[in-house]
Amino acid sequence: MENKPYRILTMNHIAERGIDALVERGCQVGEEIENPHGILLRSANLHDYPFGEGLVAIARSGAGTNNIPLKTCCEKGIVVFNSPGANAEAVKELILCSLVMSSRNVLGSIDWVKGLKDEGDNIPNLVEKGKAAFSGPELMGKTLGVIGLGAIGSLIANIAVKLGMNVIGHDPYLSVDAAWRLSRSVQHAVDVDEVYMKSDYISINVPYTEATKEMLNAKAFAKMKPGVRIINESRGEVVNDDDMIEAVKSGRVGKYVTDFPNKKLIGVENIICMPHLGAVTPESEEKSSVMAAHELYDYLLNGNIKNSVNFPDATLERMGLRRLCILHQNVPKMLNQFLEIACSTGLNVDNMINKAYGEYAYAMIDLNGELTQQQIADLRAIPEVIRVRVV
């Protein structure tokens, strides 16, 4: 059985409520923790970080996990968690702001007004004469295409419906929970091309994967309405920057608002760059850190996995005296081997679960007694077993 208290290494600034959630449960938490059982972080880069043998879990306070070497973590049996949805309200609000900025030249008008500072009593008349240059269409009655209908996409789809927009959404991986959250007024597009062809505005809310890399490119822009306005609060890599710049300059894309600036995009007319503000609110940072902390502790203490990005989610009500947790390759007859070894000394199984996720799987087996060190060693000796824990 693993020793407690658990040692948790923190990286970046983690909101106090997240740290408190671990300290209150008896964990040793801090930035100088050696040989940690778990890591709680935000954007710190772990690609060159030396993982110790005792490290079993990493929790990301936020949604993206590009800063974590997932393949290495799979091979070492390190479960990686994120906190999806914790920042959804904050990102939704920024997308709403971005929709308005893409439609009406709010930023340009503010800069123009600043230039009137020395005009004294003429300012009101100059404002009335000059305001027409910053005119733009209303959102009401226009069509918003939402690509990705997860925690954030579903929120923006619903709020757009309330604003009087026609909303069409596309998500090939739409979950049952997400579907229940969506307004009945949201139209479902089976093919993303339907979103491209019908939308006046497009909000992209997908994770960055090989499948979504540069999905918005010249080929996609050619299918869109001339002057379409695009909002990217997802990831910079889902857009081909060179193709976007060309589309904006030609007028195919009327405005592009992105939370992921780079040297190519900054300063291009009709491209609005923000400094990754999506989740930068105290509320979202707190919610993300608390969610990540709870996921990390539940796995360390009970072996439960919720919101993992590299192993299957699996939760099980505890029964029996000891819980056997096994991360393994997803191949046939593994469970039979586990049970044969675990029950070889007369132990009985009180509860169990085995879930798969691609080429990996996870088993939890509740037993009515103690495993011997030899049994644990025999389990670890199975070639397809990645990590064995008894909690």
C-alpha positions in Angstrom: 0.0 0.0 0.0 1.3 3.5 -0.8 2.5 5.7 1.9 0.8 9.0 2.7 0.9 12.0 2.9 1.2 12.6 -0.8 3.9 15.0 -2.1 2.6 17.5 -4.7 5.0 19.7 -6.6 3.4 22.9 -7.9 4.6 24.8 -11.0 3.6 28.3 -12.1 1.2 30.4 -9.9 -1.5 28.1 -8.7 -4.6 29.7 -7.2 -4.6 29.4 -3.4 -8.0 27.5 -3.3 -6.4 24.7 -5.4 -3.4 24.4 -3.1 -5.7 24.6 0.0 -7.8 21.7 -1.3 -4.7 19.5 -1.2 -3.2 20.9 2.1 -6.6 20.3 3.8 -6.3 16.6 2.9 -2.9 16.3 4.4 -0.7 16.6 1.3 2.7 18.2 1.3 2.4 20.9 -1.4 5.0 23.4 -2.7 7.4 24.5 -5.4 10.4 22.7 -3.8 8.9 19.3 -3.2 11.3 16.5 -4.1 10.3 13.1 -5.6 6.7 14.1 -5.9 3.8 11.7 -6.3 1.9 14.4 -8.3 2.5 17.6 -10.2 0.0 20.5 -10.3 0.8 23.1 -12.9 -0.5 25.5 -15.5 1.7 26.2 -18.5 5.1 25.0 -17.3 6.9 23.0 -20.0 7.5 19.4 -19.0 8.9 18.1 -22.3 12.4 18.1 -20.9 11.5 17.4 -17.2 13.0 14.3 -15.6 10.1 12.3 -14.3 11.0 10.4 -11.1 9.9 6.8 -10.4 7.4 8.0 -7.7 5.5 10.4 -10.0 2.1 8.8 -10.9 0.0 11.8 -11.9 0.1 15.3 -13.4 -2.9 17.7 -13.2 -3.1 20.7 -15.5 -5.0 23.7 -14.2 -6.5 24.5 -17.5 -7.6 22.6 -20.6 -4.7 22.4 -23.0 -1.9 19.9 -22.4 0.5 20.7 -25.2 3.1 21.5 -22.5 3.1 17.9 -21.3 4.7 14.9 -23.1 1.7 12.6 -23.2 3.4 9.7 -25.0 6.2 9.6 -22.4 3.6 9.8 -19.6 1.7 6.8 -21.1 4.9 4.8 -21.3 5.8 5.6 -17.7 2.2 5.1 -16.4 1.7 8.7 -15.4 -1.9 9.8 -15.7 -2.4 13.3 -17.0 -5.5 15.2 -16.0 -6.9 18.6 -17.3 -9.7 20.7 -16.1 -12.1 21.1 -19.0 -15.0 23.5 -18.6 -13.6 25.3 -15.6 -12.7 28.3 -17.7 -15.7 28.0 -20.0 -17.6 31.0 -18.7 -14.6 33.2 -19.0 -13.9 32.1 -22.6 -17.5 32.4 -23.5 -17.6 36.1 -22.4 -14.4 36.8 -24.4 -15.9 35.2 -27.5 -19.0 37.3 -27.1 -16.7 40.4 -26.9 -14.8 39.2 -29.9 -18.0 38.8 -31.9 -18.9 42.5 -31.3 -15.3 43.6 -32.1 -15.3 41.6 -35.3 -18.6 43.2 -36.4 -18.1 46.8 -35.4 -14.8 48.6 -35.4 -14.8 49.3 -31.7 -11.0 49.3 -31.3 -10.5 51.6 -34.3 -13.1 54.0 -33.0 -11.5 54.2 -29.6 -8.1 55.0 -31.1 -9.7 57.6 -33.3 -11.4 59.3 -30.3 -8.1 59.5 -28.5 -6.7 61.5 -31.4 -9.4 64.2 -30.7 -8.1 65.0 -27.3 -6.8 68.5 -28.2 -9.9 69.5 -30.2 -11.6 71.0 -27.2 -15.2 72.1 -27.8 -15.2 70.7 -31.3 -15.0 67.1 -30.1 -18.9 66.5 -30.0 -19.3 67.8 -33.6 -16.2 65.9 -34.9 -17.6 62.7 -33.2 -20.9 63.1 -34.9 -19.3 63.6 -38.3 -16.8 60.8 -38.0 -18.7 58.0 -36.3 -20.0 56.6 -39.6 -16.6 55.4 -40.5 -16.8 52.8 -37.7 -20.2 51.4 -38.6 -20.8 47.6 -38.7 -23.6 45.1 -38.8 -25.6 43.9 -35.8 -25.3 40.3 -34.6 -29.1 39.7 -34.5 -30.4 37.8 -37.4 -27.0 36.7 -38.6 -25.7 33.1 -38.7 -23.1 31.9 -36.3 -21.3 28.7 -37.0 -19.8 27.0 -33.9 -17.1 24.4 -34.6 -16.7 22.3 -31.5 -19.6 22.0 -29.1 -17.9 21.1 -25.9 -18.1 23.0 -22.7 -17.2 26.4 -24.3 -18.8 25.8 -27.7 -22.2 24.9 -26.2 -22.2 28.0 -24.0 -21.5 30.4 -26.9 -24.0 28.6 -29.1 -26.7 29.0 -26.4 -25.9 32.7 -25.7 -25.9 33.4 -29.5 -29.4 32.0 -29.7 -30.5 34.4 -26.9 -29.0 37.3 -28.9 -31.3 36.4 -31.8 -28.6 34.8 -34.0 -29.2 31.7 -36.1 -26.7 29.1 -34.8 -25.4 26.1 -36.7 -23.0 23.8 -34.9 -20.6 21.0 -35.9 -18.9 18.5 -33.6 -18.2 14.9 -34.8 -17.4 13.9 -31.2 -20.4 15.5 -29.5 -21.0 13.9 -26.1 -24.4 13.1 -24.6 -23.8 15.6 -21.8 -22.9 18.3 -24.3 -26.0 17.5 -26.4 -28.2 18.0 -23.4 -26.6 21.4 -22.7 -27.4 22.7 -26.2 -30.4 24.8 -27.0 -33.0 23.1 -29.2 -32.6 26.1 -31.5 -29.0 25.1 -32.5 -29.0 23.4 -35.9 -26.7 20.4 -36.2 -24.3 20.2 -39.2 -23.1 16.7 -40.0 -20.4 18.2 -42.3 -18.2 21.1 -41.3 -18.5 22.4 -44.9 -22.1 23.2 -44.1 -20.9 25.5 -41.4 -18.4 27.2 -43.7 -21.0 27.8 -46.4 -23.8 29.2 -44.2 -22.1 31.2 -41.6 -21.6 35.0 -41.3 -19.5 34.4 -38.2 -17.5 31.4 -37.2 -16.3 30.5 -33.7 -13.8 27.7 -33.5 -13.6 25.8 -30.2 -11.7 22.6 -30.8 -8.5 21.1 -29.2 -5.3 21.1 -31.1 -4.7 17.7 -32.5 -3.3 16.2 -35.7 -6.8 16.2 -37.0 -7.4 19.9 -36.3 -4.0 21.2 -37.2 -4.4 24.1 -39.7 -8.0 23.0 -40.4 -8.8 26.6 -41.3 -6.8 27.0 -44.4 -7.2 28.3 -48.0 -9.3 25.4 -49.0 -11.7 26.0 -46.0 -11.8 29.8 -46.7 -12.8 29.2 -50.3 -16.0 27.5 -49.1 -17.0 30.4 -46.8 -19.2 33.5 -47.4 -17.2 36.5 -48.6 -16.5 38.7 -45.6 -17.0 36.0 -43.0 -15.8 37.0 -39.5 -13.8 34.3 -37.6 -13.1 34.0 -33.9 -10.4 31.7 -32.6 -10.3 31.2 -28.9 -9.2 27.6 -29.4 -5.5 27.2 -30.4 -3.3 29.2 -32.8 -2.2 26.0 -34.6 -5.7 25.2 -35.9 -5.4 28.1 -38.3 -2.9 28.4 -41.2 -1.6 31.9 -40.6 -0.3 32.5 -44.1 -3.6 31.5 -45.6 -5.5 33.5 -43.1 -3.5 36.7 -43.9 -4.1 36.2 -47.6 -7.9 35.6 -47.0 -8.1 38.8 -44.9 -6.2 40.9 -47.4 -8.5 39.6 -50.2 -11.6 40.3 -48.2 -12.7 36.6 -48.2 -12.4 36.9 -44.4 -13.7 40.3 -43.1 -12.2 40.1 -39.7 -10.1 37.6 -37.8 -10.0 37.8 -34.0 -7.5 35.5 -32.3 -6.3 35.0 -28.7 -3.0 33.6 -30.1 -0.8 36.4 -31.5 2.5 35.9 -33.3 4.9 37.9 -35.5 3.0 37.2 -38.7 -0.4 38.3 -37.4 0.4 41.4 -35.3 -0.2 44.6 -37.2 -2.2 43.1 -40.1 -5.2 45.2 -40.9 -8.5 43.5 -39.9 -6.7 41.0 -37.7 -7.3 41.6 -34.0 -4.8 39.9 -31.7 -5.4 39.5 -27.9 -2.8 38.2 -25.4 -4.3 34.8 -24.6 -7.0 36.4 -22.4 -9.5 33.6 -22.6 -9.2 32.2 -19.1 -7.5 35.2 -17.5 -10.1 35.8 -14.8 -9.6 35.1 -11.0 -12.8 33.0 -11.1 -11.6 30.6 -13.9 -8.1 30.3 -12.3 -9.7 29.3 -9.0 -12.1 26.8 -10.6 -9.4 25.3 -12.7 -7.0 24.8 -9.8 -9.6 23.3 -7.5 -10.8 20.9 -10.2 -7.3 19.8 -11.0 -6.5 19.4 -7.3 -9.5 17.2 -6.7 -8.8 15.0 -9.8 -5.2 14.6 -8.6 -6.1 13.7 -5.0 -8.9 11.3 -6.0 -6.5 9.4 -8.2 -3.7 9.3 -5.6 -6.1 8.2 -2.8 -8.7 6.1 -4.6 -7.3 5.4 -8.0 -10.3 7.1 -9.7 -9.6 8.7 -13.1 -11.7 11.6 -14.2 -10.8 14.0 -17.1 -7.6 12.2 -18.1 -6.2 13.0 -21.5 -4.0 9.9 -21.9 -5.8 7.0 -20.0 -9.4 6.0 -19.8 -11.8 7.7 -17.3 -12.8 5.1 -14.7 -14.4 5.7 -11.3 -15.5 3.0 -8.9 -17.2 3.1 -5.5 -14.8 1.7 -2.9 -15.5 -1.8 -1.5 -13.3 -4.3 0.3 -10.0 -3.7 2.1 -7.5 -2.9 -0.7 -7.8 -1.5 -4.2 -5.5 -2.8 -6.9 -4.9 -0.3 -9.7 -3.3 -1.4 -12.9 -2.4 0.7 -16.0 -1.8 -1.7 -18.9 -1.7 -2.1 -22.6 -5.1 -2.8 -24.2 -4.6 -6.4 -25.3 -6.8 -9.5 -24.7 -6.7 -11.7 -21.6 -5.1 -9.1 -19.3 -8.0 -9.2 -16.8 -7.8 -12.9 -16.5 -4.1 -12.7 -15.6 -4.7 -10.0 -13.0 -7.5 -12.0 -11.3 -5.5 -15.2 -11.3 -2.6 -13.6 -9.5 -4.7 -11.4 -7.1 -6.9 -14.3 -6.0 -4.1 -16.9 -5.8 -3.9 -16.6 -2.0 -7.7 -17.0 -1.5 -8.6 -13.3 -1.8 -12.1 -12.4 -3.1 -13.0 -9.6 -5.5 -15.6 -7.2 -4.1 -15.8 -4.8 -7.0 -14.0 -4.2 -10.2 -13.8 -2.2 -13.5 -11.6 -2.3 -16.6 -11.8 0.5 -19.2 -9.9 1.0 -22.5 -8.7 4.1 -24.2 -7.0 3.4 -27.5 -4.0 1.3 -27.0 -4.1 1.7 -23.2 -6.4 0.4 -20.5 -7.0 0.7 -16.8 -8.2 -1.8 -14.2 -9.4 -1.3 -10.6 -10.0 -4.4 -8.5 -11.3 -4.1 -4.9 -10.1 -7.1 -2.8 -11.3 -8.3 0.6 -7.7 -8.6 2.0 -4.0 -7.7 1.6 -1.9 -8.6 -1.4 1.5 -10.1 -0.7 4.7 -8.4 -2.1 5.1 -11.5 -4.3 1.7 -11.0 -5.9 2.5 -7.4 -6.6 5.8 -8.3 -8.1 4.1 -11.0 -10.3 1.6 -8.4 -11.6 4.4 -6.0 -12.4 6.3 -8.7 -14.2 3.6 -9.1 -16.8 5.1 -7.5 -20.0 2.0 -5.6 -20.9 1.6 -4.0 -17.4 2.8 -0.4 -17.2 2.2 0.4 -13.6 0.7 -1.3 -10.5 -0.5 0.6 -7.4 -2.3 -0.6 -4.3 -4.3 2.0 -2.5 
